[in-house]
Protein backbone atom coordinates (compact mmCIF):
# COMPACT_ATOMS: atom_id res chain seq x y z
CA UNK A 1 0.00 0.00 0.00
CA UNK A 2 1.49 3.29 -1.09
CA UNK A 3 1.26 6.35 1.01
CA UNK A 4 -0.60 9.29 -0.48
CA UNK A 5 1.30 12.44 -1.03
CA UNK A 6 0.27 15.59 0.74
CA UNK A 7 -0.87 17.00 -2.58
CA UNK A 8 -3.15 13.99 -3.12
CA UNK A 9 -4.61 14.33 0.37
CA UNK A 10 -5.12 18.04 -0.22
CA UNK A 11 -6.88 17.27 -3.53
CA UNK A 12 -9.16 14.71 -1.79
CA UNK A 13 -10.07 17.24 0.89
CA UNK A 14 -10.89 19.84 -1.74
CA UNK A 15 -13.10 17.34 -3.59
CA UNK A 16 -14.88 16.50 -0.32
CA UNK A 17 -15.42 20.19 0.37
CA UNK A 18 -16.89 20.74 -3.09
CA UNK A 19 -19.21 17.74 -2.70
CA UNK A 20 -20.43 19.01 0.69
CA UNK A 21 -21.07 22.46 -0.80
CA UNK A 22 -22.98 20.93 -3.71
CA UNK A 23 -25.17 18.87 -1.37
CA UNK A 24 -25.77 21.88 0.89
CA UNK A 25 -26.81 24.00 -2.09
CA UNK A 26 -29.17 21.26 -3.27
CA UNK A 27 -30.70 20.91 0.19
CA UNK A 28 -31.08 24.69 0.50
CA UNK A 29 -32.93 24.72 -2.82
CA UNK A 30 -35.27 21.94 -1.67
CA UNK A 31 -36.00 23.81 1.57
CA UNK A 32 -36.76 27.01 -0.35
CA UNK A 33 -39.17 25.12 -2.63
CA UNK A 34 -40.92 23.56 0.37
CA UNK A 35 -41.23 26.97 2.04
CA UNK A 36 -42.75 28.50 -1.12
CA UNK A 37 -45.20 25.61 -1.41
CA UNK A 38 -46.30 26.02 2.23
CA UNK A 39 -46.55 29.81 1.93
CA UNK A 40 -48.66 29.37 -1.21
CA UNK A 41 -50.99 27.00 0.63
CA UNK A 42 -51.31 29.47 3.51
CA UNK A 43 -52.12 32.33 1.14
CA UNK A 44 -54.63 30.19 -0.73
CA UNK A 45 -56.41 29.34 2.51
CA UNK A 46 -56.39 33.00 3.57
CA UNK A 47 -58.02 33.99 0.26
CA UNK A 48 -60.63 31.26 0.68
CA UNK A 49 -61.34 32.41 4.23
CA UNK A 50 -61.63 36.05 3.13
CA UNK A 51 -64.01 35.10 0.33
CA UNK A 52 -66.12 33.04 2.73
CA UNK A 53 -66.30 35.98 5.16
CA UNK A 54 -67.48 38.29 2.38
CA UNK A 55 -70.15 35.82 1.33
CA UNK A 56 -71.40 35.42 4.89
CA UNK A 57 -71.44 39.17 5.58
CA UNK A 58 -73.23 39.78 2.28
CA UNK A 59 -75.81 37.10 3.05
CA UNK A 60 -76.40 38.52 6.50
CA UNK A 61 -76.76 42.06 5.12
CA UNK A 62 -79.13 40.98 2.35
CA UNK A 63 -81.27 39.15 4.90
CA UNK A 64 -81.16 42.26 7.12
CA UNK A 65 -82.56 44.54 4.40
CA UNK A 66 -84.86 42.01 2.71
CA UNK A 67 -88.12 43.00 4.44
CA UNK A 68 -87.42 46.66 5.13
CA UNK A 69 -87.92 49.00 2.13
CA UNK A 70 -85.97 51.86 3.76
CA UNK A 71 -82.94 49.67 4.48
CA UNK A 72 -83.17 48.15 1.02
CA UNK A 73 -83.24 51.63 -0.58
CA UNK A 74 -80.24 52.66 1.55
CA UNK A 75 -78.36 49.56 0.42
CA UNK A 76 -79.19 50.35 -3.24
CA UNK A 77 -77.84 53.89 -2.83
CA UNK A 78 -74.63 52.60 -1.25
CA UNK A 79 -74.22 49.96 -3.94
CA UNK A 80 -74.82 52.58 -6.62
CA UNK A 81 -71.86 54.57 -5.28
CA UNK A 82 -69.70 51.52 -4.58
CA UNK A 83 -70.04 49.42 -7.74
CA UNK A 84 -68.26 50.52 -10.91
CA UNK A 85 -68.20 47.42 -13.16
CA UNK A 86 -71.24 47.09 -15.39
CA UNK A 87 -71.57 43.37 -14.73
CA UNK A 88 -71.64 44.02 -10.97
CA UNK A 89 -74.14 46.86 -11.32
CA UNK A 90 -76.48 44.63 -13.35
CA UNK A 91 -76.62 42.16 -10.46
CA UNK A 92 -78.23 44.87 -8.34
CA UNK A 93 -80.41 46.33 -11.11
CA UNK A 94 -78.40 49.54 -11.18
CA UNK A 95 -77.97 51.63 -14.31
CA UNK A 96 -74.91 50.93 -16.43
CA UNK A 97 -73.04 52.78 -19.15
CA UNK A 98 -74.95 50.75 -21.78
CA UNK A 99 -78.41 51.75 -20.52
N, C-alpha and C positions, 0 to 999 in steps of 0.2 A: 504494500500500500504506500503510495507516494504522498508525501506531505504537500499540501497546497501552499502556493506562494502567498505572500501577503497581498499581492495584487489580485490574485484569484479570490481570496476571501473578501477583499474590498469590493470586487465586482459582484460577488454573491449577495453581499449586504445591500448594495445599491439596487440590485434586482428585487430583493425582498421589499425594500422600501417602496419601490415603484409599484409593486403588486399590492401592497397595503394601501397606498394612496389611490390606486385604481378601484379597489374594493370599497374604500371609504366614499369615494365619489359616487359610485354606483348606489351604495346604500343611502347616501344623502339624497340622491335623485328619487329613489323609491319612497323615502320619507316625505319629500316635498309633494310627490304625486298623491300619496295617501292623505296628506293634510288638505290639499286642494279638493280632493274628492269629499272629505268630511265637511269642509267649509261649504262646498256646493250643496250638500245634503241639508246642512243647517239653514242656509239661505232659502232653499226650496221650501222647507217646512215653515220658515218664517213668512214667506209669501203666501203659502196656503192658509196659515193662521190669520194673516191680515185680511185676506179675501173672505174667509169665513166670518170674521168679525164684521166686516162691511155688510155682508149679506144679512147677518142677524140684526144689526142695527137698522138696516133698511127695512127689514120685515117688521121689526117692532114699530118703527116710525110709521110705516104704511098702515099697520093695524091701528095705531094711535089716532090717525087722521081719518080713517075710513068712514066713520059715522058722524063726523062733525064737519059740516060745510065750511065753517070759518077756518078751522085748522087745515082743511084740505085746500082752501083758497090760498092760505098763507104758504103752504108747502109749494103750490104751483108758482106763486110769485118768487119764492126762493129758488126753485128749480129753473125758472125762466132766466134769472140772473146768473145762476151757477153753470148751467149747461151751455156749451158752445158748439159741439159737434151735432150736425143735423140728425144723424142716426140716433143719438141720445135724446135729442129734443122730441123726435117723433114718438119715442116710447112714452112720453108724458103729454102727448097731444099739444105740444108747444109749436108755435110758428117757426118755420125754417126759412132759409134763404130762397128755397125753391118756391115756397107758397106766398 
